[in-house]
Amino acid sequence: MGDREANIAFAEKRLESCPQIKTFKRASIYETEPVGYTDQPDFLNTCVSFMTTLGPEELLDLTSSIENEAKRKRTIRWGPRTLDIDIIFYGDEVIDTPRLTIPHPRWKERAFVIVPAKELKELDVKVPEDGGVRLFRSRV
């Protein structure tokens, strides 16, 4: 919701300005149709990668605080929102706690994750054919 590109820029700047985050990289921005709840505008999606000294739960706390700063409301599952930050990978770790599952459980099903992630990380996974991912703005 709102200025989609500005919301992404806000989140990226907040992450990059964190003292515990280094070697920050951005993928291109892609536009996709919504998944799940479809009565809403198209989404913008991207991926970032970085090194961090934050633990996985601390990183989740940071991303949640950034979503809150962007006035994220959780009213409809997969519904309209200003910002949605998912942690797809945390190195090679596998984490399954009540708060956090890494790798993200549905990342291999989502072209809007795979396409930008492949710009930043070598992934041996096929992009789903019905992905509908369109380049919005290249930054690489």
C-alpha positions as CSV (number, residue, x, y, z in Angstrom):
1,M,0.0,0.0,0.0
2,G,1.1,3.5,-0.5
3,D,4.3,4.4,-2.4
4,R,5.6,0.9,-3.0
5,E,9.0,1.9,-4.2
6,A,9.5,4.4,-1.3
7,N,8.5,1.6,1.2
8,I,11.2,-0.7,-0.2
9,A,13.8,2.1,-0.1
10,F,12.8,2.9,3.5
11,A,13.3,-0.8,4.5
12,E,16.6,-1.1,2.7
13,K,18.0,2.1,4.3
14,R,17.0,1.0,7.7
15,L,18.6,-2.4,7.3
16,E,21.7,-1.0,5.7
17,S,22.1,1.6,8.5
18,C,22.1,-1.1,11.2
19,P,25.7,-1.3,12.7
20,Q,25.5,-5.1,12.8
21,I,24.9,-5.3,9.0
22,K,27.7,-5.2,6.4
23,T,28.2,-5.9,2.7
24,F,24.7,-5.0,1.8
25,K,23.5,-5.9,-1.7
26,R,20.3,-5.2,-3.5
27,A,18.5,-7.1,-6.3
28,S,16.4,-5.6,-9.0
29,I,12.8,-4.7,-8.2
30,Y,10.1,-6.9,-9.7
31,E,6.3,-6.4,-10.0
32,T,4.0,-9.4,-9.4
33,E,0.3,-10.1,-9.0
34,P,-0.8,-10.7,-5.5
35,V,-0.8,-14.3,-4.1
36,G,-3.7,-15.6,-1.9
37,Y,-5.9,-12.6,-1.5
38,T,-6.0,-11.2,-5.1
39,D,-8.4,-8.2,-4.7
40,Q,-5.5,-5.7,-4.3
41,P,-2.9,-3.9,-6.4
42,D,0.2,-5.7,-7.8
43,F,3.2,-6.0,-5.4
44,L,6.8,-4.9,-5.8
45,N,9.3,-7.5,-4.7
46,T,13.0,-7.6,-4.2
47,C,15.7,-9.4,-2.2
48,V,18.7,-8.1,-0.3
49,S,21.7,-9.9,1.1
50,F,24.1,-9.0,3.8
51,M,26.4,-10.2,6.5
52,T,25.3,-9.7,10.0
53,T,26.3,-10.3,13.6
54,L,22.7,-10.3,14.7
55,G,21.3,-13.7,15.6
56,P,18.2,-15.0,13.6
57,E,15.7,-13.9,16.3
58,E,17.4,-10.5,16.6
59,L,17.2,-10.1,12.9
60,L,13.5,-11.0,13.0
61,D,13.0,-8.4,15.8
62,L,14.7,-5.8,13.5
63,T,12.6,-6.6,10.4
64,S,9.5,-6.6,12.5
65,S,10.4,-3.1,13.9
66,I,11.0,-1.8,10.4
67,E,7.6,-3.2,9.3
68,N,6.0,-1.4,12.3
69,E,7.7,1.8,11.5
70,A,6.2,1.6,8.0
71,K,2.8,1.2,9.7
72,R,2.4,-2.4,8.7
73,K,-1.1,-3.7,9.6
74,R,-1.9,-7.4,9.7
75,T,-5.6,-7.5,9.0
76,I,-6.0,-9.9,6.0
77,R,-3.7,-12.9,5.4
78,W,-1.7,-12.0,2.2
79,G,-3.7,-8.8,2.1
80,P,-2.7,-5.2,1.3
81,R,0.3,-4.0,3.3
82,T,2.9,-1.3,3.3
83,L,5.8,-3.6,3.7
84,D,6.5,-7.3,4.2
85,I,10.0,-8.4,5.1
86,D,10.7,-12.1,5.1
87,I,13.9,-13.8,6.1
88,I,14.4,-16.4,3.4
89,F,17.9,-17.7,4.4
90,Y,20.3,-17.2,7.3
91,G,23.5,-18.6,6.0
92,D,23.0,-22.4,5.7
93,E,21.1,-22.6,9.0
94,V,17.9,-24.5,9.4
95,I,15.7,-23.0,12.1
96,D,12.2,-24.1,13.2
97,T,10.9,-22.3,16.2
98,P,7.4,-21.0,17.0
99,R,8.5,-17.6,15.8
100,L,10.8,-18.3,12.9
101,T,11.2,-20.9,10.2
102,I,14.4,-20.7,8.0
103,P,14.7,-21.4,5.1
104,H,11.3,-19.8,4.5
105,P,8.9,-22.7,4.0
106,R,7.4,-21.6,0.7
107,W,10.4,-19.9,-1.0
108,K,10.8,-22.6,-3.7
109,E,7.1,-22.0,-4.8
110,R,7.5,-18.3,-5.2
111,A,8.9,-16.9,-8.4
112,F,8.8,-13.4,-6.8
113,V,11.4,-14.7,-4.3
114,I,13.5,-16.9,-6.6
115,V,14.0,-14.4,-9.5
116,P,15.5,-11.6,-7.4
117,A,17.3,-14.0,-5.0
118,K,19.1,-15.5,-8.0
119,E,20.7,-12.1,-8.7
120,L,22.4,-12.3,-5.2
121,K,22.9,-16.0,-4.5
122,E,23.5,-19.1,-6.6
123,L,20.4,-21.2,-6.2
124,D,19.8,-24.6,-7.8
125,V,16.0,-24.3,-8.1
126,K,13.7,-23.8,-11.1
127,V,11.5,-20.7,-11.3
128,P,7.8,-21.7,-11.3
129,E,6.5,-21.2,-14.8
130,D,3.4,-19.4,-13.7
131,G,5.4,-16.9,-11.8
132,G,4.3,-13.7,-13.5
133,V,7.4,-11.8,-12.4
134,R,8.0,-8.6,-14.4
135,L,11.1,-6.4,-14.1
136,F,10.1,-3.1,-12.5
137,R,13.5,-1.5,-12.1
138,S,17.0,-2.9,-12.5
139,R,19.5,-2.0,-9.9
140,V,22.3,-4.5,-10.7
